[in-house]
């Protein structure tokens, strides 16, 4: 289930709410009971050390599909 982050405008507290995506825009009360909250924009970080293969499969002469000259001609 997605987790959404909110900030309370009354007390400044930041908190998270787990809820279905269908309820992502529903208002959320802060844990202290305040109703004046705003949903924060969450940044998603995707990490890794492998790089994506070069276009054309790393073959300097191209190849593969019409863009690489494989079927046009």
Legacy VTK file of the C-alpha trace (Angstrom):
# vtk DataFile Version 3.0
C-alpha trace
ASCII
DATASET POLYDATA
POINTS 73 float
0.000 0.000 0.000
1.406 3.439 -0.891
2.628 5.762 1.837
1.874 9.479 1.593
3.632 12.219 3.532
1.792 15.205 4.975
2.697 18.343 6.935
0.404 19.965 9.464
0.090 23.710 8.946
-1.062 24.212 12.541
1.799 22.542 14.433
4.401 21.919 11.692
4.517 18.157 12.326
5.334 15.914 9.348
3.654 12.501 9.258
2.927 9.605 6.926
-0.334 7.848 6.067
-0.655 4.430 4.400
-3.727 4.304 2.177
-4.867 2.958 -1.201
-4.087 5.044 -4.281
-7.823 5.642 -4.756
-7.747 7.640 -1.492
-4.503 9.528 -2.221
-6.221 12.907 -2.510
-8.396 12.480 0.598
-7.605 14.865 3.471
-5.589 13.578 6.428
-5.669 14.793 10.023
-2.365 15.148 11.820
-1.683 12.862 14.816
-2.386 15.835 17.129
-5.901 16.123 15.644
-5.406 19.207 13.459
-7.228 19.237 10.125
-5.169 21.869 8.257
-2.660 19.598 6.499
-0.980 19.566 3.114
0.207 16.541 1.146
3.924 16.715 0.372
5.516 15.788 -2.912
7.507 12.610 -2.424
10.699 12.021 -4.330
11.443 8.466 -5.391
15.088 7.466 -5.534
16.120 4.600 -7.734
19.695 3.516 -7.287
22.020 0.982 -8.705
25.484 0.540 -10.082
24.798 -1.124 -13.432
24.448 1.133 -16.431
21.915 0.606 -19.179
23.163 -1.051 -22.380
24.120 1.230 -25.211
21.585 1.735 -28.014
21.939 -1.000 -30.624
23.149 -3.452 -27.987
26.568 -1.857 -27.753
27.436 -2.872 -31.311
29.270 0.078 -32.888
27.942 -0.869 -36.337
24.309 -0.728 -35.211
22.274 -3.778 -36.128
18.931 -5.055 -35.020
15.638 -3.811 -36.385
14.954 -1.323 -39.134
16.712 1.500 -37.329
19.955 -0.462 -37.431
19.614 -1.450 -41.068
18.532 -5.023 -40.346
15.406 -5.162 -42.531
15.504 -2.092 -44.742
17.423 -2.211 -47.759
LINES 1 74
73 0 1 2 3 4 5 6 7 8 9 10 11 12 13 14 15 16 17 18 19 20 21 22 23 24 25 26 27 28 29 30 31 32 33 34 35 36 37 38 39 40 41 42 43 44 45 46 47 48 49 50 51 52 53 54 55 56 57 58 59 60 61 62 63 64 65 66 67 68 69 70 71 72
